[in-house]
């Protein structure tokens, strides 16, 4: 079962539930695979780059599941693009909890 306190996101697909987590190793694999930094990953996700969405999901699944990129693409097809994108977005938010908290609660100028 996915544990949000550990940065994990559950993704139900049929009779199985997948666990996504973007820890340091997953993020290093992702940025190395894409040859771009995290800011560019965020931008590409916002632009709807399917190759990047699939790569982020692959990296997020890698800790708990052994799927290749084609299998991850099939999983995205099974759960639907919107559900996959939501799960990836949630995994990214949980990977950087301080950044997410500061965006939600910006401090006012003194």
C-alpha positions, 0 to 999 in steps of 0.5 A: 500500500502506498504511503504518502508520508514516504512520498508514495502515490497509489495508482489503481489499474484493474485488479492491481495497484501500482506504487509511484515514488520519486526519490533521489535515485528515480529522479537521477535516472529520470534526468539522466535518461532525458538529459534535462534538469528538473525544471525542464521536466516540470515544463515538459509535463505542463506542455503535455509531452507524452514522452516525458510523462511516460519517462516520469512514470517509469522512474516513479514506478522503478522502486517498486515495479520492474516495467520497461518503457513500453509496459509503462506506456501500456499502463498509461493506456489502461488507467487513462492519460488523466489519471496517469498525469495526476499520479505523476503530478502527485508523486512530484509534489511529494518528492519536494514537500517543502517546495509544495508547502511554500507555494501553498503558504507564501510568506508575506514580506516583512 
